[in-house]
Amino acid sequence: MILSDFLTLDTYFDNQASAQFFEECSHKYGVEPIRKCLRAGDLACRKILMGPDVGKTLLWITEKGRQKARESAMTNAV
């Protein structure tokens, strides 16, 4: 679910526009599922160091995560 949502955003927007705040995603998906995706290398993260959102963490899908999401979509479509 997490990866497919990120892939959908990534498909319709460019990679930078598809990044989501960890804080918002953790409310939607829970902290542990996000951490699992980070440990697996399916999502990447980085803290914002300046500007109005300083201190927040951005998440985005990696190439590995895109591939997993596509494979999962193909499997579910069959």
C-alpha positions in Angstrom: 0.0 0.0 0.0 2.7 2.5 0.9 4.8 1.7 -2.1 1.9 1.8 -4.5 0.8 5.2 -3.2 4.3 6.6 -3.6 4.5 5.1 -7.1 1.2 6.7 -8.1 2.5 10.1 -6.9 5.8 9.5 -8.7 4.0 8.6 -11.9 1.9 11.7 -12.0 4.5 14.1 -10.6 8.2 14.2 -10.8 10.3 12.6 -8.1 10.7 15.7 -6.1 7.0 16.6 -6.1 6.2 13.0 -5.0 8.1 13.3 -1.7 6.0 13.1 1.5 6.6 14.2 5.1 7.3 11.3 7.4 5.1 12.9 10.0 2.1 12.8 7.7 2.8 9.3 6.4 3.2 7.9 9.9 -0.3 9.0 10.7 -1.6 7.3 7.5 0.4 4.1 7.5 2.0 3.8 11.0 5.6 4.3 11.9 6.8 0.6 11.8 5.6 0.0 8.2 7.5 3.1 7.1 10.6 2.0 9.0 10.4 -1.4 7.3 10.3 0.2 3.9 13.3 2.4 4.8 15.3 -0.6 6.1 14.5 -2.6 2.9 15.7 0.3 0.8 12.3 0.9 -0.8 12.0 4.4 0.6 14.7 7.0 1.2 14.6 9.9 3.7 16.3 13.1 4.5 15.8 15.8 7.1 15.0 19.3 5.9 17.8 21.6 7.1 16.4 25.0 6.3 13.2 26.9 5.5 9.7 26.7 7.0 9.8 22.9 7.3 13.2 22.7 9.0 13.5 19.5 11.1 10.8 17.6 9.2 11.8 14.4 7.4 11.0 13.9 3.7 10.3 10.4 2.3 10.5 9.3 -1.4 10.4 6.1 -3.3 13.6 4.6 -4.5 14.2 2.8 -7.8 14.1 -0.5 -5.8 10.7 0.5 -4.3 9.3 1.5 -7.7 10.3 -2.0 -9.0 8.6 -3.7 -6.1 5.5 -1.6 -6.4 5.3 -2.4 -10.2 5.8 -6.1 -9.6 3.2 -6.1 -6.9 0.7 -4.4 -9.2 1.4 -6.9 -12.0 0.9 -9.8 -9.5 -2.4 -8.4 -8.2 -3.7 -7.7 -11.7 -3.4 -11.4 -12.7 
